[in-house]
Amino acid sequence: MAGHFDPVPGGGAAVELDEVEISILRSLTLQLAELIGPGEDPAQSDDPLASLFTEGPSEPPSDPALRRLFPDAYGAPEEDGKPGESGTSGKTGKEADELRDYSAEFRRFTENDLRGRKRTDALAVIRTLDGVSDDGSGGGMLKLTPDESQQWLGTLNDLRLTIGTRLEVTDEDEGGELYRLPDSDPRKPMVMAYLWLGALQETLVETLMP
């Protein structure tokens, strides 16, 4: 898998994708949309302002990948020990408890909206993939508007965060051990997808830079 984004006149980006690449991207993005889910449905109300203050979850997701996609706004409470105890980051128990409270409050009013936006971006990526003009070989040229490019950028980042979490990738792994996995390693296909998505993301960022 190769492929890289190039700028197009008037803004946006384009990339040549073959049939296999389209299938992989579509499958991964569909799985991402299903993982994100719709979030909690807001309560119905006649008050048009009510939806702005609909409360969502206050606790981080239990799935590690979702915790990467929806991290705590104020530090990582799971690394700060139990409530009332001093955490590994050196914060006192009181400070750690305050961060938990701030994060819970922020999450309560933002996570559902963030889930909705991430899901919307993922579904937009699927639609653009479904709209690729067939060049006779099952693939073709994918052309994105500036707005679609931003949606792709967000979804590519979410895909890499999710796959990286599943692979337990660390900063030290980047560009090192991942490249040296033997073909017999069951992680190899997902690692190749992870690295390929990173290359796509990098070229799309470069394309969108002024």
C-alpha positions as CSV (number, residue, x, y, z in Angstrom):
1,M,0.0,0.0,0.0
2,A,1.4,3.3,-1.0
3,G,-0.6,6.4,-2.0
4,H,-0.2,10.0,-0.9
5,F,-2.4,13.0,-1.0
6,D,-1.8,15.9,-3.4
7,P,-3.3,19.3,-3.4
8,V,-6.0,20.2,-5.9
9,P,-6.8,23.6,-7.4
10,G,-9.2,25.6,-5.3
11,G,-8.3,23.7,-2.1
12,G,-8.9,20.2,-0.9
13,A,-6.8,17.1,-1.7
14,A,-6.7,14.0,-4.0
15,V,-5.2,10.5,-3.7
16,E,-5.2,7.5,-6.0
17,L,-6.5,4.4,-4.3
18,D,-6.8,0.9,-5.6
19,E,-9.6,-1.5,-4.9
20,V,-7.9,-3.2,-1.9
21,E,-7.0,0.2,-0.3
22,I,-10.6,1.4,-0.6
23,S,-11.8,-1.8,0.9
24,I,-9.4,-1.6,3.9
25,L,-10.1,2.1,4.5
26,R,-13.9,1.5,4.4
27,S,-13.8,-1.5,6.7
28,L,-11.6,0.2,9.3
29,T,-13.6,3.4,9.2
30,L,-16.9,1.5,9.6
31,Q,-15.5,-0.4,12.6
32,L,-14.4,3.0,14.0
33,A,-17.9,4.4,13.6
34,E,-19.4,1.4,15.3
35,L,-16.8,1.7,18.2
36,I,-17.6,5.3,18.7
37,G,-21.3,4.7,18.6
38,P,-24.0,7.4,18.6
39,G,-23.4,8.3,22.3
40,E,-26.3,8.7,24.6
41,D,-29.5,10.0,23.0
42,P,-30.4,13.5,24.4
43,A,-33.7,13.7,26.2
44,Q,-36.5,15.1,24.1
45,S,-37.6,18.6,25.2
46,D,-39.7,21.5,23.8
47,D,-37.0,23.8,25.1
48,P,-34.5,24.5,22.1
49,L,-31.8,25.3,24.7
50,A,-32.2,22.0,26.6
51,S,-30.1,20.0,24.1
52,L,-27.2,22.4,24.7
53,F,-27.1,21.3,28.4
54,T,-27.9,17.6,28.0
55,E,-25.7,15.7,30.3
56,G,-23.5,12.8,29.1
57,P,-21.3,10.3,30.9
58,S,-19.0,11.5,33.7
59,E,-16.7,8.5,33.8
60,P,-14.1,7.6,31.2
61,P,-15.0,4.8,28.8
62,S,-13.9,1.3,29.9
63,D,-12.5,0.4,26.4
64,P,-8.8,1.6,26.2
65,A,-9.2,2.7,22.6
66,L,-12.2,4.9,23.5
67,R,-10.2,6.3,26.4
68,R,-7.7,7.5,23.9
69,L,-10.4,9.0,21.7
70,F,-12.1,10.6,24.6
71,P,-9.4,11.3,27.2
72,D,-9.8,13.2,30.4
73,A,-9.6,17.0,30.0
74,Y,-7.5,17.5,33.1
75,G,-4.7,14.9,33.4
76,A,-5.2,11.1,33.5
77,P,-7.0,10.2,36.8
78,E,-6.3,6.5,36.3
79,E,-2.6,7.2,36.7
80,D,-3.1,9.3,39.9
81,G,-4.0,6.5,42.3
82,K,-7.3,6.0,44.1
83,P,-9.4,8.9,45.4
84,G,-7.7,10.5,48.4
85,E,-4.3,8.9,47.6
86,S,-1.2,10.5,46.1
87,G,-0.9,9.7,42.4
88,T,2.2,8.7,40.4
89,S,2.3,12.1,38.9
90,G,3.2,13.6,42.3
91,K,-0.1,15.3,42.9
92,T,-1.5,15.1,46.4
93,G,-4.7,13.2,47.0
94,K,-6.7,16.4,47.1
95,E,-5.3,17.7,43.9
96,A,-5.9,14.4,42.1
97,D,-9.5,14.3,43.4
98,E,-10.1,17.9,42.1
99,L,-8.7,16.9,38.7
100,R,-11.1,14.0,38.6
101,D,-14.0,16.3,39.5
102,Y,-13.1,18.8,36.8
103,S,-12.6,16.1,34.2
104,A,-16.0,14.5,35.1
105,E,-17.8,17.8,34.8
106,F,-16.1,18.6,31.5
107,R,-16.9,15.2,30.1
108,R,-20.5,15.3,31.2
109,F,-21.2,18.3,28.9
110,T,-18.8,17.5,26.0
111,E,-18.5,13.8,25.3
112,N,-21.8,13.2,23.6
113,D,-21.1,16.1,21.2
114,L,-17.6,14.9,20.5
115,R,-18.8,11.4,19.8
116,G,-21.4,12.8,17.4
117,R,-18.8,14.8,15.5
118,K,-16.3,11.9,15.3
119,R,-19.0,9.6,14.0
120,T,-20.2,12.2,11.5
121,D,-16.6,12.5,10.2
122,A,-16.2,8.8,9.9
123,L,-19.4,8.4,8.0
124,A,-18.4,11.2,5.7
125,V,-15.1,9.3,4.9
126,I,-17.2,6.2,4.1
127,R,-19.4,8.2,1.7
128,T,-16.4,9.7,-0.1
129,L,-14.9,6.3,-0.5
130,D,-18.2,5.0,-1.9
131,G,-18.1,7.8,-4.4
132,V,-14.7,7.1,-5.9
133,S,-14.9,7.0,-9.7
134,D,-14.0,3.6,-10.9
135,D,-11.0,3.7,-13.3
136,G,-11.8,0.2,-14.6
137,S,-9.6,-1.6,-12.1
138,G,-11.8,-1.3,-9.1
139,G,-10.0,1.8,-7.8
140,G,-9.8,5.4,-8.8
141,M,-9.0,9.0,-7.8
142,L,-10.5,10.2,-4.6
143,K,-11.0,14.0,-4.6
144,L,-11.9,15.8,-1.4
145,T,-13.2,19.3,-0.8
146,P,-11.5,21.4,1.9
147,D,-14.3,20.4,4.4
148,E,-14.0,16.7,3.5
149,S,-10.3,16.9,3.9
150,Q,-10.7,18.1,7.5
151,Q,-13.1,15.2,8.1
152,W,-10.6,12.8,6.7
153,L,-7.8,14.2,8.8
154,G,-9.8,13.8,12.0
155,T,-10.8,10.2,11.1
156,L,-7.3,9.1,10.1
157,N,-6.0,10.4,13.4
158,D,-8.8,8.5,15.3
159,L,-8.0,5.3,13.3
160,R,-4.3,5.5,14.2
161,L,-5.1,6.2,17.9
162,T,-7.5,3.2,18.0
163,I,-5.2,0.8,16.2
164,G,-2.1,2.0,18.1
165,T,-4.0,1.3,21.4
166,R,-5.0,-2.2,20.2
167,L,-1.3,-2.8,19.3
168,E,-0.1,-1.2,22.5
169,V,2.1,1.1,20.5
170,T,4.4,3.4,22.6
171,D,6.4,6.4,21.5
172,E,9.5,4.2,21.5
173,D,7.9,1.8,19.0
174,E,7.4,4.5,16.4
175,G,9.6,3.7,13.4
176,G,11.5,1.0,15.3
177,E,10.2,-2.4,16.4
178,L,7.1,-2.0,14.2
179,Y,9.2,-2.0,11.0
180,R,11.0,-5.2,12.1
181,L,8.1,-7.5,12.8
182,P,8.5,-10.9,10.9
183,D,5.7,-11.8,8.4
184,S,4.7,-14.6,10.8
185,D,3.7,-12.2,13.5
186,P,-0.1,-12.0,13.7
187,R,0.2,-8.3,14.3
188,K,1.9,-7.6,11.0
189,P,-1.2,-6.8,8.9
190,M,-2.5,-4.4,11.4
191,V,0.9,-2.8,11.9
192,M,1.2,-2.3,8.1
193,A,-2.2,-0.6,8.1
194,Y,-1.2,1.6,11.1
195,L,2.0,2.7,9.3
196,W,0.1,3.3,6.0
197,L,-2.6,5.4,7.7
198,G,0.2,7.4,9.3
199,A,1.7,8.1,5.8
200,L,-1.7,9.2,4.5
201,Q,-2.3,11.4,7.4
202,E,1.1,13.0,7.1
203,T,0.7,13.8,3.4
204,L,-2.8,15.1,3.9
205,V,-1.5,17.5,6.6
206,E,1.2,18.7,4.3
207,T,-1.3,19.2,1.5
208,L,-3.5,21.3,3.7
209,M,-0.7,23.5,5.0
210,P,-0.8,27.1,3.5
